[in-house]
Amino acid sequence: MKIVVMGAGVIGITTAYYLAKQGAEVVVIDRQMGPGQETSYANAGQLSYGMTSPWAAPGIPVKAVKWMFMKRRPLFIWPLISPVMWKWCAQMLRNCNEESYRVNKGRMVRVSSYSRDVMPDLIAETGIEYDGRQQGTLQLFRTAKQLKASKADQDILAEYGSPYEVLDRDGCIAVEPALAEVRSKFVGGLRLTADRTGDCRMFTIALTEKCIGMGVEFQCGQSIRSIAVENGKIAGVDTEIAGRISGDAYVCAMGSYATGVLNPIGIKLPVYPVKGYSVTLPVTNDACAPQSTIMDETHKVAITRLGDRIRVAGQAEIAGYSNRLGPHATNTVKHVIGDLFPKGGDISRAEGWTGLRPMTPDGTPVLGPTRYENLFLNTGHGTLGWTMACGSGRAVADTVLGRTPEISLEGLTAARYQK
């Protein structure tokens, strides 16, 4: 059986790996010249199993208004004349209630927990290196109000069996000793002990090499013009250079760009590109640098240790398909690393990056079958593509090959958006 996978980010590559592992002939198409060149390139590096939750939550509309007036605000909304953007925002607001939040979170946790369970097997099978660590995530609270508000998160973590620790200031310093330098700037934290970290791009490139060794064919530098439909089935993927590439089945793992090829064939997904920023800088003093991931609750910025580097990522900018990296775009993430770990890394050597997260208004990815019997989806993971990659890749691969996935896809397919 020949499968065509559209997209060579971490989602597409994990899907290709699990397909090839089960004996399928696989072709991967991507417009970039190599794997992991877009959203997978320089994300936060978090494998956020404990922090899996939708952005659409009770209280978010009020918080969003407050964020817009912060000097170093985590949210930007550009007033574009875009019906698609405003419709997506309205859909997200409709999910900002307790009932929707619990349904959506349950669906997301189903995928992330499965991913957490299967990823160690993939690492053991392949032996790939990706600067991985297993030291958890520390959600850092600068105010007593934030610490008190975390009780709601603790209740949800307990409900879903996600291990955590509530830490005072000294407890935070015990797990992240470098914070002793700035102990007056925070009051406590919530540590998610099952979370891991790692370089998503390094993982994607290494897994690509394993896929090549398994016989997977890569068609890089091939922009997809359209998906061809004949007699009610997908007949091929039309590219600008190679022409039509055909197979028995197809997986669309194109992130934010999935809608461009799916809309013309009648699959309407509310996947919108939410822009994020990061900087990567070298560690200059190990004793003064982070050891795992710290999430600054005030600025919604993650600081992650990746080997001899520090990755600092955050912000949400709703501005369409803009990849522009302005001269001041990374000021917020640079401020946070300088504020919490002033001696840990060399900010003057920070490399800036921006990428587009494929967000759904309910936060849940879109996996599995479509109205076409030989077209499958693996997109819409938002900020959690790295976290969910192995789980969603394996579940979708099983579905494509006619096997029953080990997790239910109920509520995860495109069917939830049908009227």
Phi, psi and chi 1 to 4 in degrees:
 res  aa     phi    psi   chi1   chi2   chi3   chi4
   1 MET       -  127.6 -174.0  175.2 -172.7      -
   2 LYS  -100.8  126.0 -177.9  179.0  179.5 -179.2
   3 ILE  -117.5  131.7  -42.7  -64.2      -      -
   4 VAL  -102.6  120.5  178.0      -      -      -
   5 VAL  -104.9  122.4  176.4      -      -      -
   6 MET   -95.3  110.1  -66.0  169.1  -92.8      -
   7 GLY   117.5  127.6      -      -      -      -
   8 ALA  -118.0   34.6      -      -      -      -
   9 GLY   -83.4 -171.0      -      -      -      -
  10 VAL   -61.9  -31.4   68.8      -      -      -
  11 ILE   -69.6  -47.9  -60.9  -63.5      -      -
  12 GLY   -64.5  -40.0      -      -      -      -
  13 ILE   -70.1  -41.0  -62.7  -57.7      -      -
  14 THR   -65.7  -37.1   49.9      -      -      -
  15 THR   -62.1  -45.7  -54.3      -      -      -
  16 ALA   -61.0  -40.5      -      -      -      -
  17 TYR   -61.6  -48.1  170.8   78.7      -      -
  18 TYR   -69.6  -30.4  -76.8  115.2      -      -
  19 LEU   -67.2  -48.1  -73.8  166.8      -      -
  20 ALA   -64.5  -37.1      -      -      -      -
  21 LYS   -60.2  -30.1 -176.7 -176.0  174.0 -174.2
  22 GLN   -95.2   14.4  -62.5 -176.6   72.7      -
  23 GLY    95.1    4.0      -      -      -      -
  24 ALA   -77.1  150.8      -      -      -      -
  25 GLU   -86.0  124.2  178.0 -174.4   -6.7      -
  26 VAL  -125.0  135.8 -176.4      -      -      -
  27 VAL  -122.0  128.8  179.1      -      -      -
  28 VAL  -110.0  130.6  178.2      -      -      -
  29 ILE  -115.4  135.6  -51.0  171.7      -      -
  30 ASP  -151.6  145.7 -162.5  -83.6      -      -
  31 ARG   -74.7  -23.2   66.1  177.6 -175.9  171.4
  32 GLN   -78.4  166.1  -61.1  -69.1  -10.4      -
  33 MET   -84.0   -1.3  -62.6  -52.0  -64.3      -
  34 GLY  -162.5  173.3      -      -      -      -
  35 PRO   -76.4  157.5   30.8  -37.0      -      -
  36 GLY    62.3   35.6      -      -      -      -
  37 GLN   -96.9   -4.3  -65.9  -65.1  -50.5      -
  38 GLU  -116.8 -113.4  -61.6 -149.6   19.7      -
  39 THR   -62.8  -25.5  -52.4      -      -      -
  40 SER   -78.2   -7.2  -57.9      -      -      -
  41 TYR   -67.8  -51.3 -171.8   87.1      -      -
  42 ALA  -145.9   51.6      -      -      -      -
  43 ASN   -76.4 -174.2   63.6   17.9      -      -
  44 ALA   -64.9  -21.2      -      -      -      -
  45 GLY    85.6    4.2      -      -      -      -
  46 GLN   -86.4  137.1  -65.1  171.2  -86.9      -
  47 LEU  -104.5   89.7  -68.9  157.4      -      -
  48 SER   -93.7   66.1  -55.2      -      -      -
  49 TYR   -66.8  -39.5  -50.8  116.5      -      -
  50 GLY   -76.4  -24.3      -      -      -      -
  51 MET  -101.3   21.4  -62.2 -173.9   75.2      -
  52 THR   -72.2  109.9  -64.3      -      -      -
  53 SER  -163.8  152.8   59.2      -      -      -
  54 PRO   -74.4  149.4   24.5  -30.6      -      -
  55 TRP   -65.6  -32.5  -75.9   13.6      -      -
  56 ALA   -74.9  102.3      -      -      -      -
  57 ALA  -142.5  158.8      -      -      -      -
  58 PRO   -56.6  135.1  -24.7   34.4      -      -
  59 GLY    90.3  -13.2      -      -      -      -
  60 ILE   -64.1  -40.4  -75.2  -63.2      -      -
  61 PRO   -56.0  -41.5  -28.3   37.4      -      -
  62 VAL   -68.5  -43.0  173.6      -      -      -
  63 LYS   -61.8  -39.6  -71.9 -177.8  179.9  179.7
  64 ALA   -61.2  -39.8      -      -      -      -
  65 VAL   -63.5  -42.3  172.4      -      -      -
  66 LYS   -65.2  -40.8  -66.6  178.7  179.7  178.0
  67 TRP   -60.6  -34.0  -72.2  -24.0      -      -
  68 MET   -64.1  -18.9  -63.5  -65.7  -73.5      -
  69 PHE  -105.2    3.8  -66.9   96.0      -      -
  70 MET   -76.0  148.0  -72.5  174.6   59.7      -
  71 LYS   -62.9  -46.4 -179.9  179.8  179.0 -179.2
  72 ARG  -112.3   71.4  -62.6 -179.0  179.6   89.6
  73 ARG   -79.4  145.3   53.1 -172.1 -177.4  -90.2
  74 PRO   -83.2   -9.3   26.9  -32.3      -      -
  75 LEU  -130.9  131.0  173.5   65.6      -      -
  76 PHE  -125.1  133.5  -66.3   78.5      -      -
  77 ILE  -125.6  112.7  -58.4  177.6      -      -
  78 TRP   -82.9  131.2  -66.8   96.8      -      -
  79 PRO   -74.6   68.4   29.5  -35.0      -      -
  80 LEU   -78.6  152.2  -56.5  177.5      -      -
  81 ILE   -86.2   79.7  -57.2  174.1      -      -
  82 SER  -138.3  101.4  169.6      -      -      -
  83 PRO   -56.8  -35.4  -23.2   33.6      -      -
  84 VAL   -63.2  -44.6  172.9      -      -      -
  85 MET   -63.6  -47.8 -176.8 -175.0   89.4      -
  86 TRP   -70.5  -31.4  -66.8  112.6      -      -
  87 LYS   -65.4  -42.0 -180.0 -178.9  179.2 -179.5
  88 TRP   -62.5  -43.8 -177.2   89.0      -      -
  89 CYS   -60.7  -41.2  -70.4      -      -      -
  90 ALA   -64.9  -40.3      -      -      -      -
  91 GLN   -63.4  -39.5  -71.4  174.2  -53.9      -
  92 MET   -64.6  -43.0 -177.6  177.0  177.8      -
  93 LEU   -60.5  -35.5  -72.9  173.2      -      -
  94 ARG   -68.3  -16.5  -73.5 -161.4  -67.8  -88.5
  95 ASN   -92.7   -0.8  -81.5  -81.8      -      -
  96 CYS   -85.8   57.8  -68.3      -      -      -
  97 ASN  -139.6  163.1   59.7   78.2      -      -
  98 GLU   -61.0  -43.9 -170.7   64.8   39.7      -
  99 GLU   -64.4  -48.6 -179.2 -179.8   -1.8      -
 100 SER   -64.5  -39.0  -64.2      -      -      -
 101 TYR   -60.1  -44.4  177.6   79.1      -      -
 102 ARG   -69.0  -39.2  -72.3 -162.6  168.2  -88.6
 103 VAL   -63.6  -48.4  169.7      -      -      -
 104 ASN   -66.7  -40.9  -64.8  -28.5      -      -
 105 LYS   -64.1  -41.2 -178.1  177.0  177.5   66.0
 106 GLY   -59.3  -40.1      -      -      -      -
 107 ARG   -67.1  -41.6  -68.6  169.9  175.6  171.9
 108 MET   -67.8  -42.2  -65.3  171.5   71.4      -
 109 VAL   -63.5  -34.2  168.4      -      -      -
 110 ARG   -57.1  -42.6 -170.2 -168.3  -41.6  157.1
 111 VAL   -75.5  -45.7 -178.4      -      -      -
 112 SER   -68.1  -36.6   68.1      -      -      -
 113 SER   -66.0  -40.0  -64.6      -      -      -
 114 TYR   -64.3  -41.1 -178.5   54.6      -      -
 115 SER   -62.9  -42.4 -164.9      -      -      -
 116 ARG   -58.0  -38.2  176.1 -161.5   63.4 -153.4
 117 ASP   -76.8  -33.4  -66.1  -18.7      -      -
 118 VAL   -93.0  -20.6  -59.2      -      -      -
 119 MET   -60.8  -41.8 -174.2  174.7 -180.0      -
 120 PRO   -58.6  -33.9  -26.7   36.8      -      -
 121 ASP   -66.3  -41.5  -68.1  -24.0      -      -
 122 LEU   -62.3  -43.6 -176.6  151.1      -      -
 123 ILE   -63.2  -41.2  -59.8  -57.1      -      -
 124 ALA   -66.5  -37.8      -      -      -      -
 125 GLU   -69.0  -37.9  -68.2  162.2    2.1      -
 126 THR  -100.0  -27.2   61.0      -      -      -
 127 GLY    68.9   20.0      -      -      -      -
 128 ILE   -73.9  150.3   61.4  176.7      -      -
 129 GLU  -106.9  141.1  -60.6  -72.3  -19.2      -
 130 TYR  -152.2   28.1   60.3  102.6      -      -
 131 ASP    56.9   40.2  -83.3  -17.4      -      -
 132 GLY   -78.3  144.5      -      -      -      -
 133 ARG  -137.7  156.1  -65.2 -168.4  178.2 -157.7
 134 GLN  -128.9   61.3  -59.9 -174.0   36.9      -
 135 GLN  -119.2   14.3  -64.9  172.4 -118.4      -
 136 GLY    80.0  177.6      -      -      -      -
 137 THR  -119.1  134.5  -64.6      -      -      -
 138 LEU  -107.9  110.2  175.6   61.5      -      -
 139 GLN   -83.6  114.3 -171.3  175.5    8.8      -
 140 LEU   -98.6  127.9 -160.6   66.9      -      -
 141 PHE  -106.7  125.9  -56.0  122.5      -      -
 142 ARG   -87.3  -16.9  -66.9  177.0 -177.9  -98.3
 143 THR  -130.6  156.8   67.8      -      -      -
 144 ALA   -65.2  -31.4      -      -      -      -
 145 LYS   -62.6  -41.9 -177.4  178.7  179.6 -179.2
 146 GLN   -64.8  -41.7  -69.4  173.4  -16.3      -
 147 LEU   -62.8  -42.5 -178.2   58.9      -      -
 148 LYS   -65.4  -40.4 -176.9  178.2  179.5 -179.6
 149 ALA   -66.7  -20.7      -      -      -      -
 150 SER   -69.7   -9.5   73.4      -      -      -
 151 LYS   -58.7  -36.8  179.8   60.3  170.4   62.4
 152 ALA   -63.7  -40.2      -      -      -      -
 153 ASP   -65.9  -38.8  -68.6  -30.1      -      -
 154 GLN   -61.6  -40.5  -64.9  167.3   37.0      -
 155 ASP   -62.2  -41.1  -68.4  -18.6      -      -
 156 ILE   -70.5  -40.3  -66.5  172.5      -      -
 157 LEU   -60.1  -42.3  -71.6  166.7      -      -
 158 ALA   -64.8  -39.3      -      -      -      -
 159 GLU   -61.8  -37.8  178.2 -177.8  -11.7      -
 160 TYR   -97.3    8.1  -72.7   99.5      -      -
 161 GLY    70.5   28.1      -      -      -      -
 162 SER   -92.1  117.7  -63.5      -      -      -
 163 PRO   -67.7  141.7   24.7  -32.8      -      -
 164 TYR  -153.1  165.2   68.0   89.3      -      -
 165 GLU  -134.4  135.9  -60.5  172.0  -19.4      -
 166 VAL   -94.6  122.9 -179.9      -      -      -
 167 LEU  -118.6  142.2  -55.5  176.2      -      -
 168 ASP   -84.6 -172.8   58.6   14.0      -      -
 169 ARG   -58.4  -45.3 -176.4  179.6  -75.6  124.1
 170 ASP   -67.3  -33.4  -70.7  -24.3      -      -
 171 GLY   -66.0  -38.2      -      -      -      -
 172 CYS   -63.5  -42.1  -67.3      -      -      -
 173 ILE   -67.4  -31.2  -66.8  170.2      -      -
 174 ALA   -63.6  -35.6      -      -      -      -
 175 VAL   -91.8  -23.7  -63.8      -      -      -
 176 GLU  -132.5   81.2  -72.2  -71.6  -10.5      -
 177 PRO   -55.0  -31.3  -26.2   35.9      -      -
 178 ALA   -64.7  -18.8      -      -      -      -
 179 LEU   -68.7  -12.0  -70.6  174.1      -      -
 180 ALA   -59.4  -27.8      -      -      -      -
 181 GLU   -67.0  -24.2  -67.1  -84.7  -20.6      -
 182 VAL  -128.7   35.6  -66.0      -      -      -
 183 ARG   -59.6  -23.0   60.2  179.8  -61.1  124.0
 184 SER   -77.5   -7.9   63.4      -      -      -
 185 LYS   -94.7    0.5  -65.1 -174.0  176.4 -178.3
 186 PHE  -149.0  161.8   60.9   92.8      -      -
 187 VAL  -113.2  -19.5  -61.4      -      -      -
 188 GLY   172.6 -169.1      -      -      -      -
 189 GLY  -163.5  169.3      -      -      -      -
 190 LEU  -121.5  115.4  179.7   65.2      -      -
 191 ARG  -101.3  125.5 -176.7  170.4  179.3 -116.2
 192 LEU  -100.2  100.7  -51.6  170.0      -      -
 193 THR   -75.5  -17.4   56.6      -      -      -
 194 ALA   -88.7   -9.4      -      -      -      -
 195 ASP   -69.4  153.1  -77.7   11.0      -      -
 196 ARG  -128.9  174.0  -55.5  168.5 -170.2  153.4
 197 THR  -136.5  162.7   59.7      -      -      -
 198 GLY   170.6  160.3      -      -      -      -
 199 ASP   -83.4  109.8 -171.6  -42.8      -      -
 200 CYS   -62.8  -42.4 -179.9      -      -      -
 201 ARG   -66.2  -42.2  178.2  172.1  176.6 -104.7
 202 MET   -60.4  -42.0 -175.6 -176.8  -65.5      -
 203 PHE   -61.8  -46.2  172.8   92.5      -      -
 204 THR   -63.6  -42.9  -56.3      -      -      -
 205 ILE   -66.3  -44.0  -68.4  172.4      -      -
 206 ALA   -64.1  -40.2      -      -      -      -
 207 LEU   -70.6  -31.2 -168.8   58.3      -      -
 208 THR   -60.2  -43.1  -64.1      -      -      -
 209 GLU   -61.5  -39.1  -67.6  -59.3  -43.1      -
 210 LYS   -65.5  -39.2  -65.7  -64.2  179.7 -179.2
 211 CYS   -62.9  -41.8  -74.3      -      -      -
 212 ILE   -60.1  -40.8  -68.1  171.7      -      -
 213 GLY   -65.9  -21.7      -      -      -      -
 214 MET   -91.1    0.1  -62.9  165.0   72.2      -
 215 GLY    99.5    5.8      -      -      -      -
 216 VAL   -69.1  134.6  175.7      -      -      -
 217 GLU   -96.0  136.2  177.2 -173.9  -13.8      -
 218 PHE  -114.9  126.8  -77.3   82.3      -      -
 219 GLN  -111.2   85.7  -68.3  -84.6   -5.2      -
 220 CYS   -92.4  160.5  -66.8      -      -      -
 221 GLY    70.2   24.0      -      -      -      -
 222 GLN  -116.0  101.9  -61.8  -77.1   -2.4      -
 223 SER   -74.6  133.5  -66.9      -      -      -
 224 ILE   -86.4  120.5  -64.3  173.0      -      -
 225 ARG   -83.0  -41.6  -67.3  169.2   49.8 -155.7
 226 SER  -167.7  166.1   61.1      -      -      -
 227 ILE  -105.8  125.1  -63.8  174.9      -      -
 228 ALA   -88.0  133.4      -      -      -      -
 229 VAL  -117.4  130.1  177.9      -      -      -
 230 GLU  -139.6  128.7  -65.1  177.3    2.9      -
 231 ASN    56.2   38.5  -59.4  -42.2      -      -
 232 GLY    77.4    9.3      -      -      -      -
 233 LYS  -131.3  162.7  -66.6  179.5   64.1  176.2
 234 ILE   -76.2  126.3  -54.2  -56.5      -      -
 235 ALA  -101.1  -16.2      -      -      -      -
 236 GLY   165.3  173.3      -      -      -      -
 237 VAL  -113.7  120.3  176.1      -      -      -
 238 ASP   -90.6  120.2  -68.9  -30.9      -      -
 239 THR  -109.9  162.9   66.7      -      -      -
 240 GLU   -72.1  -31.7  -70.2 -174.5   -6.0      -
 241 ILE  -107.3  -51.4  -60.3  174.3      -      -
 242 ALA   -83.2   -6.9      -      -      -      -
 243 GLY    77.9 -145.3      -      -      -      -
 244 ARG   -84.0  131.1 -179.0  165.9  -64.3 -177.0
 245 ILE  -114.3  121.5  -60.9  173.8      -      -
 246 SER  -116.3  157.7  -61.7      -      -      -
 247 GLY  -157.6 -173.2      -      -      -      -
 248 ASP   -84.7  -30.6  -60.1  -56.7      -      -
 249 ALA  -147.7  163.9      -      -      -      -
 250 TYR  -138.9  141.9  -56.7   80.5      -      -
 251 VAL  -123.2  123.8  178.6      -      -      -
 252 CYS   -95.4  110.6 -175.6      -      -      -
 253 ALA  -127.5   52.2      -      -      -      -
 254 MET   -99.7   14.0  -64.9  174.4   64.9      -
 255 GLY    57.6 -132.1      -      -      -      -
 256 SER   -64.4  -21.7  -61.6      -      -      -
 257 TYR   -90.3    2.5  -63.7   93.8      -      -
 258 ALA   -62.3  -37.8      -      -      -      -
 259 THR   -62.5  -30.9   56.0      -      -      -
 260 GLY   -62.8  -31.0      -      -      -      -
 261 VAL  -101.2  -18.9  -64.2      -      -      -
 262 LEU   -87.6  -37.5  -65.8  173.4      -      -
 263 ASN   -55.1  -45.3  -77.4  -14.6      -      -
 264 PRO   -63.3  -19.8  -25.3   36.6      -      -
 265 ILE  -104.5   18.0   62.4  171.6      -      -
 266 GLY    86.6   10.6      -      -      -      -
 267 ILE  -103.0  104.3  -61.6  176.2      -      -
 268 LYS   -98.7  107.3  -51.2  -66.2 -175.8 -179.7
 269 LEU  -111.6  135.0  -63.5 -177.5      -      -
 270 PRO   -84.2   61.0   31.1  -34.1      -      -
 271 VAL  -100.4  121.9  174.3      -      -      -
 272 TYR  -124.2  142.6 -167.0   81.2      -      -
 273 PRO   -79.3  114.0   30.4  -34.7      -      -
 274 VAL  -104.4  116.1  176.1      -      -      -
 275 LYS   -75.5  138.2 -168.1  175.1 -176.0  179.8
 276 GLY  -130.4  163.9      -      -      -      -
 277 TYR  -128.5  153.9  -64.5   93.1      -      -
 278 SER  -150.7  160.6   76.2      -      -      -
 279 VAL  -130.4  148.7  -66.3      -      -      -
 280 THR  -124.8  127.4  -54.6      -      -      -
 281 LEU  -135.3  153.6   54.1  150.9      -      -
 282 PRO   -76.1  145.5   26.7  -33.9      -      -
 283 VAL   -72.6  132.1  171.4      -      -      -
 284 THR  -109.6  -21.4   52.5      -      -      -
 285 ASN  -148.3  105.6 -173.9  -27.7      -      -
 286 ASP   -59.3  -37.9 -176.7   73.6      -      -
 287 ALA   -66.6  -21.6      -      -      -      -
 288 CYS  -107.0    8.7  -62.8      -      -      -
 289 ALA  -107.9  159.4      -      -      -      -
 290 PRO   -66.2  154.0   24.9  -34.5      -      -
 291 GLN  -104.1  -23.0  -61.9  -55.2  -53.1      -
 292 SER  -141.3 -128.1 -171.7      -      -      -
 293 THR  -115.1  134.5  -69.5      -      -      -
 294 ILE  -119.2  126.5  -64.4   86.7      -      -
 295 MET  -104.7  112.6  170.8   61.2   73.5      -
 296 ASP   -76.8  107.7 -177.5  -17.1      -      -
 297 GLU   -64.2  -31.1  178.6   63.4   15.9      -
 298 THR   -67.9  -47.5  -63.0      -      -      -
 299 HIS   -99.9   -1.9  -62.9   97.6      -      -
 300 LYS    54.4   45.6  -59.1  -64.0 -177.4 -178.3
 301 VAL  -118.8  134.0  167.9      -      -      -
 302 ALA  -102.5  136.1      -      -      -      -
 303 ILE  -117.1  120.2  -55.6  171.1      -      -
 304 THR  -128.2  136.1  -59.9      -      -      -
 305 ARG   -85.7  124.1  179.1   67.4  172.8  -89.3
 306 LEU  -125.8   90.4  -61.6  173.6      -      -
 307 GLY    61.7 -119.5      -      -      -      -
 308 ASP   -97.7   21.3   59.0   -1.0      -      -
 309 ARG  -126.8  162.8  -60.7  162.8  -64.4  144.9
 310 ILE  -122.4  129.2  -57.8  171.0      -      -
 311 ARG  -107.2  129.2  174.3   73.6   48.3   75.3
 312 VAL  -123.5  119.8 -165.1      -      -      -
 313 ALA  -140.1  149.4      -      -      -      -
 314 GLY   171.9 -162.3      -      -      -      -
 315 GLN    72.1  151.1  -60.0  175.8 -103.9      -
 316 ALA  -134.0  117.5      -      -      -      -
 317 GLU  -121.6  119.0 -172.3  171.1  -50.1      -
 318 ILE   -97.4   99.7  -60.3  175.5      -      -
 319 ALA  -147.8   27.6      -      -      -      -
 320 GLY    72.6 -156.3      -      -      -      -
 321 TYR   -88.8   57.9  -72.3   85.6      -      -
 322 SER  -101.8  124.0  167.6      -      -      -
 323 ASN  -107.1   16.0  -91.1  -44.1      -      -
 324 ARG   -67.6  133.1 -179.7  176.3  178.8  -89.6
 325 LEU  -112.0   92.2 -175.8   64.1      -      -
 326 GLY   -68.9  165.5      -      -      -      -
 327 PRO   -64.2  -23.4   22.3  -34.0      -      -
 328 HIS  -114.6    9.6  -55.4  -67.0      -      -
 329 ALA   -61.8  -32.8      -      -      -      -
 330 THR   -99.4   16.4   57.3      -      -      -
 331 ASN   -60.0  -39.7  -77.8    0.1      -      -
 332 THR   -65.4  -48.1  -64.6      -      -      -
 333 VAL   -67.5  -33.7  -68.1      -      -      -
 334 LYS   -67.2  -38.2  -74.5 -179.8  179.0  177.3
 335 HIS   -60.7  -43.4  163.9   75.1      -      -
 336 VAL   -65.8  -43.8  172.9      -      -      -
 337 ILE   -66.7  -37.3 -176.5   64.1      -      -
 338 GLY   -69.8  -29.4      -      -      -      -
 339 ASP   -78.0  -38.6 -166.9   45.2      -      -
 340 LEU   -98.0  -29.4  -66.2  178.2      -      -
 341 PHE  -134.3   63.1  -63.1   92.9      -      -
 342 PRO   -62.0  -23.8   23.2  -34.5      -      -
 343 LYS  -110.3    5.7  -59.5  176.4 -177.0  178.1
 344 GLY   -82.4  -34.2      -      -      -      -
 345 GLY  -144.2  167.2      -      -      -      -
 346 ASP   -95.0   97.7 -172.7  -10.8      -      -
 347 ILE   -64.9  -28.0  -62.8  178.3      -      -
 348 SER   -64.5  -18.1   69.3      -      -      -
 349 ARG  -107.5   16.6  -65.0  166.2   60.9 -169.9
 350 ALA   -69.4  133.2      -      -      -      -
 351 GLU  -100.7  119.9  -62.9  178.7    1.8      -
 352 GLY   -84.7  154.3      -      -      -      -
 353 TRP  -155.0  152.4  173.1   83.6      -      -
 354 THR  -138.1  147.1 -175.9      -      -      -
 355 GLY  -147.9  164.3      -      -      -      -
 356 LEU  -107.6  117.1  -57.6  177.0      -      -
 357 ARG   -86.7  129.8  -47.4  170.3 -179.8  113.5
 358 PRO   -81.8   97.4   28.9  -31.7      -      -
 359 MET  -101.3  138.5  -60.6  -76.3  -66.9      -
 360 THR   -99.4  155.2   60.0      -      -      -
 361 PRO   -67.1  -21.3   21.7  -31.9      -      -
 362 ASP   -99.1   -0.8   54.1   16.4      -      -
 363 GLY    83.9  -14.4      -      -      -      -
 364 THR   -88.0  137.2  -52.4      -      -      -
 365 PRO   -67.2  167.1   26.5  -35.4      -      -
 366 VAL  -113.2  112.2 -169.9      -      -      -
 367 LEU  -124.0  152.8  -49.3  179.5      -      -
 368 GLY    89.2 -151.9      -      -      -      -
 369 PRO   -69.7  163.4   26.4  -34.9      -      -
 370 THR  -130.3 -172.2   67.9      -      -      -
 371 ARG   -65.8  -19.6   57.4 -173.2  -72.8 -172.2
 372 TYR   -97.0  128.8  -59.7   98.4      -      -
 373 GLU   -64.9  -20.5   65.0  178.6   38.5      -
 374 ASN  -114.3   21.7   62.7  -22.4      -      -
 375 LEU  -123.1  130.5  176.3   63.1      -      -
 376 PHE  -129.6  156.4  -58.1   83.1      -      -
 377 LEU  -118.1  148.4  -56.3  178.0      -      -
 378 ASN  -152.7   79.7 -162.8   -7.0      -      -
 379 THR  -152.3  179.1 -172.1      -      -      -
 380 GLY    77.1   28.5      -      -      -      -
 381 HIS   -82.8   -7.6  -61.7   77.0      -      -
 382 GLY    61.6 -129.2      -      -      -      -
 383 THR   -83.3    0.6   59.1      -      -      -
 384 LEU  -114.2   23.0  -64.9  168.2      -      -
 385 GLY   -61.2  -43.4      -      -      -      -
 386 TRP   -64.2  -42.0  179.6 -152.6      -      -
 387 THR   -63.9  -42.4  -62.3      -      -      -
 388 MET   -95.7   -2.6  -64.1 -178.2  174.2      -
 389 ALA   -56.1  -52.6      -      -      -      -
 390 CYS   -65.3  -42.2  -68.2      -      -      -
 391 GLY   -66.7  -47.0      -      -      -      -
 392 SER   -71.0  -35.6   60.7      -      -      -
 393 GLY   -61.7  -43.7      -      -      -      -
 394 ARG   -70.0  -41.4 -177.9  163.4  167.4  172.2
 395 ALA   -65.5  -41.7      -      -      -      -
 396 VAL   -68.9  -40.7  169.6      -      -      -
 397 ALA   -59.4  -43.8      -      -      -      -
 398 ASP   -60.1  -42.7  -75.9  -16.9      -      -
 399 THR   -63.9  -44.4  -55.8      -      -      -
 400 VAL   -58.6  -40.1  173.0      -      -      -
 401 LEU   -87.6    9.4  -62.9  175.3      -      -
 402 GLY    80.7   12.6      -      -      -      -
 403 ARG   -95.9  154.2  -65.1  177.1  169.9   86.9
 404 THR   -81.4  119.0  -59.0      -      -      -
 405 PRO   -64.6  157.3   14.4  -21.0      -      -
 406 GLU   -75.4  -11.3  -66.4  176.9  -38.8      -
 407 ILE  -121.5  153.0   57.5  168.4      -      -
 408 SER   -72.5  139.5  169.4      -      -      -
 409 LEU   -95.8   12.1  -63.9 -173.3      -      -
 410 GLU   -60.2  127.4 -172.8  -81.4  -34.8      -
 411 GLY    80.6   -0.9      -      -      -      -
 412 LEU  -106.1  -12.1  -60.4  173.6      -      -
 413 THR   -87.5  173.9   71.1      -      -      -
 414 ALA   -67.2  -14.5      -      -      -      -
 415 ALA   -59.8  -26.3      -      -      -      -
 416 ARG   -67.6  -16.3   72.7 -178.5 -172.6  -90.3
 417 TYR   -98.0    0.1  -63.5  120.7      -      -
 418 GLN   -77.3  138.9  -64.3  175.9   -1.2      -
 419 LYS   -71.9      -  -66.5 -177.4  179.4  179.5
